[in-house]
Amino acid sequence: MGQRLPVAAQPGLGALVISRDHVAVKDTRGAARSLQKRSTNDGKVELYSVTVDCTVTSRFAHTVMTSKALNKASAAQEIFFEVELPKTAFITNFSMEIDGQEYVGEVKEKEKAKKQYEKAVSSGQTAGLVKASGRKMEKFSVSVNIASQSNVSFILTYEELLQRKLGQYEILTRVKPKQPVQEFQIVANIFEPQGIAYVDAQANFLSNDLLPLVEKTVTEKKAHISFSPTMDQQRKCPGCDETLIDGDFIIKYDVNRAKDLGDIQLVNGYFVHFFAPPDLPRVPKNVVFVIDRSGSMSGIKIRQTREALLAILQDLHEEDHFALIQFDDTISHWKESLTKATKENVAEAMVYVRSIRDIGGTNINDAVLRGVNMILQDRQEDRLPKGSVDMIILLTDGMPNSGESRIPKIQENVREAIGGNMSLFCLGFGNSVDYVFLDVMSKQNKGLARRIYEASDATLQLQGFYDEVSSPLLSEVDLRYPDNAVDFLTTNHFSQLFNGSEIVVAGRLIDNNLDNFMVEVFGQGFEEDFLVQGQASALEWDVMYPDEEYIFGDFTERLWAYLTIQQLLELSKTGTPDEKTNATAKALDMSLRYSFVTPLTSMVVTKPDTEDGPENPLTADKLTEEQRQQAERVAYRYPSYSNVAAPPTYATAPPTYFVDGDPHFMIELPDRDDALCFNINDRPGTIFNLVRDPASGILVNGEIIGDKQIPPNGKIKTYFWRFGIIHQKLGVRLKVSTQDITAFQNGKRVKLLWSDTASLKGANVDLHLTKDRSLMITLRGSVKFVILLHKVWAKHPYHRDYLGFYTLDSHLLSPSVHGLLGQFYKGIEYEVSDLRPGEVPEKPDATMFVKGQELNVNRGWQKDFRRDVKNGEKVPCWFIHSNGTGLIDGKASDYIMSGLFKRF
């Protein structure tokens, strides 16, 4: 690949990359053949100026990034501009200037942009400039072809309202340059009229040499932070091209909070009110934890959930009350009613939590209603303290597939049962969950939803969310203003205020007469209500910051617009049909008026013409959480079917999941003409769980065997040599080894030898054995398995006979299926990008985004032996290293069994 010149990142943004000789990859399916450079010119692109400026004014952040480069080559070069920005931000402007001519992006209604640029849409380029990038960020990326000796400038602007969480605001800079950069600068200026309580700047890459380069100047109401290492200071070693700058640069700060009324700022005809009073006593809470234990939660998910619950229980205050409900297709609970969080009760509950195991389906409707009824019953019987706060926390990773499964009906049932009397918080675990369903249901019931990413830190994610909502301070908070003084008010009623958070209200002033601008805040506390009144007055910014040429004086209006649009977008999902229509129309109008790229608008970027003809326009779209979830999965999604549904009709061959060879796990995806593969390396004699479907009682375990002795290369290969298969509901048990096949059914035992060709038809299982080749296992009304026998020359000095295991008709298993192979039967969603040369020319490396993680993968081949058991057919696949870490749920050791027919 050509030289990459990553040049900067800024608070809230990721790395900016200007590159030449960029690899042109249009289709990863032919990855090995796609490594063709756009240019083979030996010239270079010289980056000579980068300005990254983040200005935060009263929590509202306005960021401008400007980068300038020169093509010093003797031929045209393609330059790529890539930057990560927070998913909560709205892009407001993007422009390119090439040799004095400016190309400016234009914000348009999304549907009109699609119609106007139909060709770009049909070629799949819509939203081509913005992609999901991790949990918090979105990547903006655009390229332009630059003539020899030409200059180019890129300018990107975005805005966002910083949210206070756990007592602080956070500005994140993701910095990932590939080598030292000529000019590198991170700058943030923070203006807070309330006064700045503290500012902290840190990064995981700051060495002792780099730490002094973080300059921080803090006065009473202003903070300035900058980081600008020279090229030599960036280098890992003198004269080398490796850089120390790789990771997250984080600025955290908070403001002074001396007034109960909060802080009110009136600027240029708009006001904003920040409310987070200090020193309020916490309100006791009554919380019901509703925990999904369905089969899809098996393995690391259920273990992480248990770990999080154990930590959360220990954080309960003694005046709190709590309950534990676990559900699959059935529901069980620890106790009939909520229990006071005494040390003795918490200890007893922890024992119960440790016993939670995954079992069957997903009955969300009945489980949540059980929790609601438990709180309502305790309220009716006066078992809960007056003034305490009621909440339900639901954790699930799947779709409702048991009991009431119609999503609108579930939402209706829950809304009617709660009746505005408590809050529902929904945590969606993993990529299979219907997040939109949970998001709407929580917001309809005074709560919020949060995605929990499948990763090693899922336990910390769960605890972190709980910390945000665990300490309510006030409920039913009203912020009131004179009716004749303000209009176009944002939401001014809030169900609760939590410790460490902040309420923000903004509006427009009817006139500038502030003589009688009285403000009142009312809220329900635990022992007494909260009521405070005060007179608001305008701040004189030029007096407060006399040395600043303040260029962001309309921030209150833009903050108001940002907040209004965000709230209208929420109403467009949760309101009545009329409210949804009106909210969508208003949000669109304001997005266009203020040039915000929101889910309703697109920024159309038209690139200059090239020698090959005009460039298609591209559109930068704001991703919804649903679109982010889809992007984090992949374009491929294989549907799930219940085991009573009719077989699906395939436009292409169905996916195949198998393990064969050393032992190579393979997920073939014909619909994408693609495949994923990984190896599992462990000691001979280890038994792994391959398939586990609690709903049907199906279990497949396999034991590996090693070479007879250490080969000359010193690498012992391992293979599967026997499998244990159970179908509990059908009463079937099979043991298949390289020597023979033993079947148990209804108290009868049948033994078959690989040296025979035989067919065995039973009431619940059919076996078809092809001599020394294959065994077809057909479980009545369910899945089919094929086991292949690989015979090795008996006198081979190292290798032994081994088996391959293939799954057919996997769609007939339930959605709760799991295991090293079974977890992929529901579909696997991933994205491959940044194709680049690997150590072997025909095996390129790439970056895979899967399950919220970025993995380094490479293109290789494995063999499918179904048609040719001796030689096999080569199948290209993306190879995931380190025992499939990042692709499989948890780690390989999570799937180790103690026996061939053991469940766990």
Secondary structure by P-SEA (a helix, b strand, c coil): ccccccccccccccbbbbbcccccccccccccccccccccccbbbbbcbbbbbbbbcccbbbbbbbbbbbccccbbbbbbbbbbbbccccccccccccccbbbbbbbccaaaaaaaaaaaaaacccccccccccccbbbbbbbbbbcccbbbbbbbbbbbbbbbcccbbbbbbbbbbcccccccbbbbbbbbcccccbbbbbbccccccccccbbbbbcccbbbbbbbbccccccccccccccccbbbbbbbbbbbbcccccbbbbcccbbbbbbbbcbbbbbbbbbbbbbbbccccccaaaaaaaaaaaaaaaaccccccbbbbbbcccccccccccccccaaaaaaaaaaaaacccccccaaaaaaaaaaaaaaaaaaaccccccbbbbbbbbbccccccccccaaaaaaaaaaaacccbbbbbbbcccccaaaaaaaaaaacccbbbbbccccaaaaaaaaaaaacccccccbbbbbcccccccccccccccccccccbbbbbbbbcccccccbbbbbbbbcccbbbbbbbbbbbbccccccccccccccaaaaaaaaaaaaaaaaaaaccccaaaaaaaaaaaaaaaaaaccccccbbbbbbbcccccccccbbbbbbbcaaaaaaaacccbbbbbbcccccbbbbcccccccccccccbbbbbbcccccccbbbbbbccccccccbbbcccbbbbbbbbbbccccccccbbbbbbcbbbbbbcccbbbbbbcccbbbbbcccbbbbbbcccccccccccbbbbbccccbbbbbcccbbbbbbbbbbccccccccccbbbbbbcccccccccccccccccccccccccccccccccccbbbbbbbcccccccccccccccccccccbbbbbbbbcccccccccccccccccccccccccc
